[in-house]
Amino acid sequence: MRILTGSVIQESNTFSPLKSDLTSFRDGCLLYGEQSLSRFRDKGTEVSGFLDAARDDGAELLPSLTAWASSGGPMGPTDCTRLVDDIVTAAAVQKPFDGVLLALHGAWVSEDDPDADGYLLARVREAIGPTIPIAVTLDLHANVTRRMVEAANLIVGFRTYPHIDMRETGERAARLLFRTVRGELHPVMAIHKAPMLLPPEFTQTTEGPMAALQEQARFAERRRPCISASIFPVQPWLDVPELGFAALVVSDGDRKAAQEATEQLARAAWDSRDRFSVPLVSPAEAVVQALAAPEGPILLVDSADSTSSGSPGDSTALLEAFLATAVDRPALLTLVDPVGAVRAVRAGVGATLDLLVGGTLDPARHRPVGVHGVIERVADGRFAFSAGVGDGLTADMGRTAVLRIGNLHLVLMEKPVPCYDPALYRSVGFDPRDAHIVVVKSPTNFRWTYRAIARQAIYVDAPGASTPRLTALTYRRAPRPLYPLDQVDNWSTQDERRFPKP
């Protein structure tokens, strides 16, 4: 059995002022040919799961590329097409093969296509014809579209948030594809979308309403002929058509059974929509509460400026709060400032600097702040994710310096990277366990990576491109009405005028 394999993963944020391009992938991961597979043996990614299943099943995986980039704004059309062309070219070169395995995010946007993942799948389907099965893994925060469902035979989503089952998801998708190739399964899919968005901060699957929904999805899977049930609460910082919560079920040859299961899951999600609100505290109050805690580390969660959600990472809201308070114990904070980081690195360790930092990448939401401190460390900015989310991937902060301002240690980085892994701070010489306050810019993944460290987490009410205050954003292309942007009182699973069945 020969299986073409590829991966292109980036989560877009259409409210972010950042632009994404091929450099975004080169800073994360952009590998071709055999290296696109071998690099991920025994790691924690979807491709790692593909390899596990292929080893056990005796399947031959044919490589194309593995590409991963940190979240950002929409990608330029030329670079988006380049990555898609690379997979299509590999399909032409690697023929013949029996199936296709693709790891995608599901919320990738280019400047000329709001559904870049759907575009990729449509191009692959066109290239290989209608009979070769395609299996796809998607992030739990994918915005599943009609084009994706029409192009693929199998779509399998993550089950966990924080995302700790990427490898397992890749393995599940691969095993279903192998069974399909052998004629043991005849997959059909059904999707049902509910007109709602949920802030990701309280959609963790370890407890609460999303955990209950995932358990209902597992129950659906155990009822044959259903073979896979996925819930996609969608990341909400997308102003695109077809936006909304999705339930997707794959059955073995029985579309009606799949559709009934999706309707039940969508209704359960809709009925729990009011249970995902996020308690927020002002930056000043958050710092006061953290300093009052007898033991740390206390996490201050600035998810509105989450770099793993596509925000630039240049918010100064917490920095201002720290500077206005007598911080008497160690505090760690990150800030993306290309000019400030380069200037600090050039000044060197031991130099005393006056800098105007932050607020330059997203000036509509943030403002620069003057600081005075000593450069205590400089670094090349490279680190590997190590705390169970994204294992096997690396990130590049660019030129990086640590500015000490009293007890505040400000990590100035040239480029935004995901800020949910303690490895970021360790890469510049700090163990977060030794700090009293640690700022994380992540909605939920930090719950897993800091679970053995943090004493408490406080969500900060600050502006940003990934704010949990969704009503503060202006949606122009998304279908309306859409909860919580609008009052929606009478939706039923039979009302799909805005979310057509495939």
C-alpha positions in Angstrom: 0.0 0.0 0.0 1.5 3.3 -1.1 0.2 6.5 0.5 1.1 10.1 -0.4 1.7 12.2 2.7 1.9 15.9 3.4 1.3 18.6 5.9 0.7 22.4 5.7 -0.4 23.9 9.1 -1.0 27.5 10.0 -3.8 29.1 11.9 -4.8 32.5 10.5 -6.2 35.5 12.3 -7.9 37.9 9.9 -8.0 40.6 12.6 -4.2 40.5 13.0 -2.1 43.2 11.3 0.7 40.7 10.7 1.2 39.2 7.3 2.3 35.6 6.7 4.6 34.3 4.0 7.1 31.5 3.4 9.4 33.0 5.9 6.8 32.2 8.6 7.1 28.6 7.6 10.9 28.6 7.4 11.1 30.0 10.9 8.9 27.1 12.1 9.3 24.1 9.8 9.5 23.7 6.1 10.9 20.3 5.1 10.7 18.4 1.8 11.2 14.8 0.7 12.3 12.1 3.1 13.3 14.6 5.7 9.7 15.7 5.9 8.9 12.3 7.4 12.1 11.2 9.2 12.3 14.3 11.3 9.1 13.4 13.1 9.7 9.8 14.1 8.7 9.4 17.7 7.6 13.0 18.1 4.2 14.5 19.0 2.8 15.6 15.6 0.2 14.3 13.3 2.9 13.2 10.9 4.4 11.2 13.8 1.1 9.4 14.0 1.1 8.7 10.3 4.5 7.0 10.7 3.3 4.9 13.7 0.3 3.6 11.7 2.3 2.9 8.6 5.0 1.0 10.5 2.4 -1.2 12.1 0.4 -1.7 8.9 3.3 -2.2 6.5 2.2 0.8 4.4 4.8 2.9 2.4 4.5 6.6 3.0 5.5 8.8 0.0 6.7 12.2 1.2 5.9 15.6 -0.2 6.4 18.3 2.4 5.8 19.1 6.1 5.2 22.8 6.7 4.3 24.4 10.0 4.2 28.1 10.9 3.2 30.1 13.9 -0.2 31.7 13.7 -0.5 35.1 12.0 -2.5 37.1 9.6 -3.6 36.0 6.1 -0.9 34.6 3.8 0.1 36.3 0.6 -1.5 34.4 -2.4 1.8 33.7 -4.2 3.3 32.0 -1.2 0.1 30.1 -0.4 -0.1 28.8 -4.0 3.6 27.8 -3.9 3.0 25.5 -0.9 -0.1 24.0 -2.6 1.8 23.6 -5.9 4.5 21.7 -4.0 2.1 19.1 -2.8 0.4 18.8 -6.2 3.8 18.4 -7.9 4.7 15.7 -5.4 1.5 13.9 -6.3 2.4 13.9 -9.9 5.9 12.7 -9.3 5.0 9.9 -6.7 2.2 8.2 -8.8 0.9 5.6 -8.5 -0.4 5.5 -5.0 -3.4 4.2 -3.2 -4.4 7.0 -0.9 -3.5 10.5 0.4 -2.9 11.5 4.1 -2.8 15.2 4.8 -2.3 17.1 8.1 -3.9 20.6 7.9 -5.1 23.1 10.4 -8.4 24.1 8.9 -8.3 27.8 9.7 -5.6 28.8 7.1 -6.5 31.9 5.1 -4.8 33.6 2.2 -5.3 37.1 1.1 -7.3 36.0 -1.9 -9.0 32.9 -0.5 -10.7 32.7 2.9 -10.5 28.9 2.8 -6.9 28.1 1.9 -7.2 24.5 3.4 -10.2 23.9 1.2 -8.3 25.3 -1.8 -5.4 22.9 -1.1 -7.8 19.9 -0.8 -9.6 20.9 -4.0 -6.3 21.1 -5.9 -5.2 17.7 -4.7 -8.5 16.2 -5.5 -8.3 17.6 -9.0 -4.8 16.3 -9.5 -5.5 12.7 -8.3 -9.0 12.2 -9.6 -12.2 11.1 -7.9 -11.4 7.5 -6.9 -8.3 7.8 -4.7 -9.3 8.3 -1.0 -8.1 11.4 0.9 -7.9 11.4 4.7 -7.3 14.7 6.5 -6.5 15.6 10.1 -7.7 19.0 11.3 -7.1 21.1 14.4 -10.0 21.2 16.8 -10.3 24.9 16.0 -10.7 24.4 12.2 -13.5 26.2 10.4 -14.8 23.2 8.4 -16.1 24.3 5.0 -18.2 22.6 2.3 -15.1 22.6 -0.1 -13.1 20.6 2.5 -15.9 18.0 2.9 -16.5 17.6 -0.8 -12.8 17.0 -1.5 -12.0 14.6 1.3 -13.2 11.1 2.1 -12.3 11.3 5.8 -11.9 14.3 8.1 -10.6 13.5 11.6 -10.2 16.3 14.3 -8.2 16.6 17.5 -10.1 15.5 20.6 -8.1 17.5 23.1 -7.5 21.1 24.0 -4.9 21.8 25.2 -3.7 20.0 22.1 -2.0 16.8 23.3 -3.4 14.2 20.9 -1.9 15.4 17.6 0.1 12.2 17.2 -2.9 10.0 18.2 -5.1 11.9 15.7 -2.7 11.3 12.9 -2.6 7.6 13.7 -6.4 7.3 13.8 -6.8 9.0 10.5 -4.1 6.8 8.9 -5.7 3.6 10.2 -9.1 4.6 8.8 -7.5 5.4 5.5 -5.7 2.1 5.3 -8.9 0.2 6.0 -10.6 2.3 3.3 -7.9 1.4 0.8 -8.3 -2.3 1.6 -12.1 -2.0 1.0 -13.0 -2.7 4.7 -14.6 0.7 5.1 -16.8 2.8 2.9 -16.7 6.2 4.6 -19.3 8.9 4.2 -19.3 12.2 6.0 -22.0 14.5 7.4 -21.5 17.9 8.9 -23.8 20.2 10.9 -22.9 23.8 11.7 -24.4 25.9 14.5 -24.3 29.7 14.2 -22.1 30.4 17.1 -18.5 31.3 18.2 -16.9 30.4 21.5 -13.9 32.1 23.1 -11.2 29.4 23.4 -10.2 30.3 27.0 -12.8 28.0 28.6 -13.2 25.3 25.9 -10.6 23.0 27.4 -11.5 19.3 27.1 -10.1 18.3 30.5 -13.2 19.5 32.3 -16.3 21.6 31.8 -18.8 21.8 28.9 -16.4 21.0 26.1 -15.3 17.8 28.0 -19.0 16.8 28.1 -19.4 17.4 24.4 -16.3 15.3 23.6 -17.7 12.5 25.7 -20.9 12.7 23.7 -18.8 12.5 20.5 -17.1 9.4 21.8 -20.5 7.8 22.6 -21.5 8.5 18.9 -18.4 6.8 17.7 -19.2 3.7 19.7 -22.6 3.4 17.9 -21.9 1.6 14.6 -21.9 2.4 11.7 -20.3 5.7 12.9 -16.5 5.4 12.9 -15.3 8.9 13.8 -17.0 11.9 15.4 -15.3 15.3 15.6 -16.2 18.6 17.2 -14.9 21.8 15.8 -15.7 24.8 18.0 -13.6 26.9 15.5 -11.1 29.6 16.5 -13.2 32.8 16.4 -10.8 35.4 15.0 -11.8 34.7 11.5 -14.0 37.0 9.5 -14.8 34.5 6.7 -17.8 32.9 5.0 -19.2 29.7 6.5 -17.8 30.6 9.9 -19.3 28.6 12.8 -19.2 25.7 15.1 -19.2 22.3 13.4 -20.0 18.7 14.3 -18.7 16.2 11.7 -19.3 12.5 11.8 -17.9 9.8 9.5 -19.9 6.6 9.1 -19.3 3.3 7.3 -21.6 3.7 4.3 -24.6 5.2 6.2 -25.0 9.0 5.6 -28.3 9.1 7.5 -26.7 7.8 10.7 -23.9 10.3 10.4 -26.3 13.2 9.9 -28.4 12.2 12.9 -25.3 12.1 15.0 -24.1 15.5 13.8 -27.5 17.1 14.6 -27.4 15.7 18.1 -23.9 17.0 18.7 -24.6 20.4 17.2 -27.8 20.7 19.4 -25.9 19.8 22.6 -23.2 22.4 21.8 -25.8 25.1 21.1 -27.6 24.4 24.4 -24.4 24.8 26.3 -23.3 28.1 24.5 -23.7 30.3 27.6 -21.3 28.2 29.7 -18.1 29.4 28.0 -17.9 33.0 29.3 -14.4 34.2 30.4 -13.9 36.0 33.7 -11.5 38.9 33.0 -9.5 41.2 35.4 -8.0 44.5 34.5 -4.2 44.5 34.0 -3.6 46.6 37.1 -5.8 44.4 39.3 -4.3 41.3 37.9 -0.8 42.4 38.9 -2.1 43.4 42.4 -3.8 40.0 42.8 -0.7 38.1 41.7 1.6 40.0 44.0 -0.8 39.3 46.9 -0.6 35.6 46.4 1.7 33.9 49.0 3.3 31.5 46.6 4.0 31.5 42.9 4.3 31.2 40.1 1.0 33.0 39.3 0.2 33.1 35.6 -1.1 36.3 34.1 -2.9 35.2 30.9 -2.9 37.9 28.2 -4.8 35.8 25.6 -5.9 38.9 23.8 -2.3 39.2 22.6 -1.8 35.5 22.1 0.9 34.9 19.5 -0.3 31.4 19.1 -3.7 32.9 18.1 -2.2 35.2 15.5 -1.8 38.4 17.6 1.5 40.2 17.2 2.6 39.9 20.8 3.4 43.7 21.2 0.8 44.6 23.8 2.1 46.9 26.5 -1.0 46.7 28.7 0.6 44.4 31.3 4.0 46.2 31.0 2.4 49.5 32.0 0.7 47.8 34.9 4.0 46.3 36.1 5.8 49.7 35.8 3.0 51.4 37.8 3.3 48.8 40.7 6.1 48.0 43.1 7.0 44.5 41.9 8.9 43.0 44.8 9.4 39.5 43.4 10.6 38.1 40.1 8.2 38.6 37.1 8.6 37.3 33.5 7.1 39.0 30.5 7.5 38.7 26.7 7.2 41.5 24.2 7.6 41.4 20.4 9.5 44.5 19.3 11.9 44.0 16.3 13.6 47.4 16.7 13.9 47.2 20.4 15.2 43.7 20.4 17.9 44.4 17.8 19.0 47.5 19.7 19.2 45.6 22.9 21.2 42.8 21.4 23.6 45.2 19.8 24.1 47.0 23.1 25.2 43.8 24.7 25.0 42.2 28.2 25.5 44.7 31.0 24.5 47.8 29.0 21.9 50.2 30.5 19.3 51.4 28.0 16.4 53.7 27.7 14.0 52.2 25.2 10.5 52.9 23.8 9.1 49.4 23.4 6.0 47.7 22.1 2.9 49.0 20.3 4.5 49.2 16.9 3.1 46.1 15.2 -0.5 46.7 16.2 -0.7 50.5 16.9 -4.5 50.6 16.6 -4.7 48.6 19.8 -1.4 49.2 21.7 1.0 52.1 22.4 4.7 52.2 23.0 6.0 52.5 26.6 9.3 53.9 27.8 11.5 51.6 29.9 14.9 51.9 31.6 16.8 48.8 32.4 19.9 46.6 32.1 20.5 44.0 29.4 21.1 40.8 31.4 21.0 38.3 28.6 21.0 37.9 24.8 20.1 34.8 22.8 19.7 33.6 19.2 16.0 33.0 19.9 15.7 29.3 18.8 14.0 26.8 21.1 12.2 23.5 20.8 8.8 22.8 22.2 9.0 20.3 25.0 6.0 20.4 27.4 3.6 18.1 25.5 2.1 20.6 23.0 3.9 20.8 19.7 6.7 18.4 20.7 9.0 18.0 17.8 8.6 21.5 16.5 10.9 24.5 16.9 10.4 28.2 17.0 12.6 31.2 16.1 12.2 34.4 18.1 14.9 36.1 16.1 17.4 38.3 18.0 16.3 38.2 21.6 17.4 40.1 24.7 16.3 40.2 28.3 15.9 43.6 29.8 15.9 43.7 33.6 13.7 46.5 35.1 14.0 46.0 38.8 12.3 42.6 39.5 10.7 42.5 36.0 12.6 40.5 33.4 11.3 41.6 30.0 12.1 39.2 27.1 12.3 41.4 23.9 12.0 39.2 20.8 12.4 40.1 17.1 9.7 37.7 15.9 6.4 36.4 17.4 6.3 32.7 18.4 3.8 30.7 20.5 4.2 31.7 24.1 2.6 28.8 26.0 5.7 26.6 26.6 8.1 27.2 29.6 10.8 26.3 27.1 10.6 29.9 25.8 11.7 31.4 29.1 14.2 28.6 29.7 15.8 29.3 26.4 16.9 32.7 27.8 18.1 31.4 31.1 15.0 31.5 33.3 13.2 28.7 35.1 9.5 29.9 35.4 9.3 27.9 38.7 11.6 30.5 40.2 9.4 33.4 39.3 6.5 34.7 41.2 4.6 36.0 38.2 4.8 34.6 34.7 3.0 36.1 31.7 1.7 33.7 29.2 0.1 34.7 25.9 -2.1 31.7 25.1 -5.9 31.0 25.6 -5.6 27.5 26.9 -2.6 25.4 25.8 -0.7 26.8 28.9 -3.1 24.8 31.1 -1.1 21.7 30.0 2.4 23.0 29.6 2.4 24.8 33.0 0.2 22.3 34.8 2.9 21.1 37.2 4.2 24.6 37.8 1.5 27.2 38.2 -0.4 27.9 41.4 -3.1 30.1 39.7 -4.0 31.6 36.4 -5.6 35.0 36.0 -7.1 36.1 32.7 -6.3 39.7 31.9 -8.8 42.1 30.3 -6.6 43.7 27.6 -7.1 44.8 24.0 -5.8 42.6 21.2 -6.4 40.8 17.9 -7.3 37.6 19.8 -9.5 39.1 22.4 -12.1 36.8 24.1 -14.4 39.8 23.9 -15.7 38.8 20.5 -18.2 41.6 20.3 -15.3 44.1 20.3 -14.3 42.8 16.8 -15.9 43.9 13.6 -17.1 41.0 11.4 -18.0 41.9 7.8 -17.9 38.6 5.9 -19.1 36.1 8.5 -22.7 34.8 8.2 -25.1 36.6 10.5 -26.8 36.3 12.9 -24.0 34.6 14.8 -23.9 34.1 18.6 -22.5 36.0 20.6 -22.3 38.8 18.1 -26.1 38.8 17.7 -29.1 37.7 19.7 -30.0 34.2 18.3 -33.0 32.7 20.2 -34.7 30.4 17.8 -32.1 28.3 16.0 -32.8 24.7 15.4 -30.8 21.9 13.9 -33.3 22.0 11.0 -32.4 25.6 10.1 -29.4 25.4 7.8 -30.0 28.3 5.5 -26.6 29.8 6.3 -24.8 26.5 6.8 -25.8 24.3 3.9 -25.2 20.5 4.1 -22.5 19.2 1.7 
